[in-house]
Amino acid sequence: MIRLLPARAADFDNLVAGRAPAGLSLPPGGLAESRAVLRALAGLGAGPDMGQFLIERQGMLAGLCGVKGPVADGAVEIGYGVAEAMRRQGVATSAVGLLLAAIARWRQAETVLALTDPANLASQRVLQRNGFSRVGDRADPERPLLVWQRPVQF
């Protein structure tokens, strides 16, 4: 079972220092491959009740996710990253599903956006399984990105 736990500043301090957030253990290999996600999530949380979450699975930190909003008329953006040891187990798909349910409860958005690297087929499958459709491309200073979208279902 996957749970989303609100992330606090102290949790990020621990993660940056290579320690687990309070009450959780780190997965094998830690979150070293998710440093980019840590940096990206540090800027999320512009809207009330939106922000960063720890993805917990059986007492272990499986990854991170977050919601940023609003980013456009009636839209919020999600981001997520899962520890390498937790991949290909449905963790990201479940976490995105939980984020979508939370966004629907907040009733502050009509559309959810997500961005993926064109080479990240696993992340694209996560979004497709959660009802997202590819709607375009975005030029990013570091690399091109694919833009995905889905309506919020209340």
N, C-alpha and C positions, 0 to 999 in steps of 0.2 A: 504494500500500500504506500502511496506517495502522499505527502502532506506539504503544503506551503506554509512556512513560518515567516512572519515579518522579520526582516533583517534590520538590525540596529547598527549604529556607527561602530560600536564595540565589536560586532561580528566581523565587519570589514577590517578593522584594525587587526584582529586575530588572524584572519585569512591572509592579509598582506604579510604578517609576521610568520606565516607557515603553520599557525595553530588552528585547531578546530574551534568553531563557535561554541559557547557554553552549552553543555548538554548533548552535544553531538560528537561523533568521531569522524575523522577524515577517511575517505576511501583509500584503498591501496593506490599509491602513486600521488595522492593528494589532489589538489586542483591546479597544479603547475601549468597545465595546458589551458587553463581557463583565466589566465591573467588578463587577457584582453576583455573577457566578459566582466571581470572585476572593475576594470577601468570604465567600461561602458555603463555598468550599472551604477557607478558612483554618481552619475549625472541624472539618473531617473528620479521620478517622484515629484513632478511639478504639480500634479493635481491632488486634491484631498483624497485620502484613503488609497492613493496609488503609490507605488514605490517598489522597493526591492524585496525579494523573498528568497529564503533558503529553501531548497528542495530537499526534503528529508525522506529517507527510505530506511526503515528498520533501525532507527537511531543513528544513521550515518548521513553525512552531508553528501548528497548525490549531485548537487549542482546549484545553480543560481538562476533566477529569472526576475523579470520586472516589467512594469508598465510605466510608460511615459505619456503624459497627456495634458491637455490636448495638443496634438501636433498639426492638426488641420481642422477644418470645419467638421465638428462632430466625430473626429477620429482620435484614437490613441494608438500608440505603438508598443509592441511587446518585444522583448529580447530574452534569450535563454542560453544557457550553456550547461552541459552535463560532464561530469568527470569521466575521463577515458574508461576507467574501470566499471562505470555504470552504463555505458552506451550499449545500444542494441538489446535493451531490456524493456523498452517501452516507457522509460523514465521521462524523456523529453515530451513524448506524446501525451502522457498523463499530466505532466506539469502544465503544458499549454492548455489542455482541457480545463484544468482547475483555474488557470488565469482567465480563460474565457468566461467561465461561470462567475467568477468574482466581478469581472467587468460588467456582466449582465446585471448583477445585483446592485452595482453602484449606479447604474442607469445614467451615466454621465457621457456616454458615447454611443454613436450609431454604427461606427465602423472600427475595425481593428486592423492595423497594418503590421507587417513584419518584413524584414530585409534578410536576404541570404546571399552568401557568396555563390556565384554561378557553379562553382565546383563542389559545393557542399550538398550533395544529393541526399544525404541522410536528413539534414535539416529541412530540405524541401519536402521530403516524404512526411515528416512530422507535421508540417503545415497542411499538406494535402489531406492527411488523415483527420485533421481538425477543421476541414471545410474551407480552407483558404484556396484562392485562385490567384495565379500569377497575373498581375495587371500592368507590368511594365518593368523598366530598368531605371536605375539611378546612377549617375556618375558620382563617385565618392573620391575624395582626394587620394586615398590609398589604393582603391580598386573599384571595378564596377560591381554593382549590386543588383539583385533581382528584387522587385517589389511585389509583395503578396498582400491580399486583402480579403476580408470576409465581414459580413454584417454581424452586428451584435444581435443575438437571439434572446429576447426577453422571455 
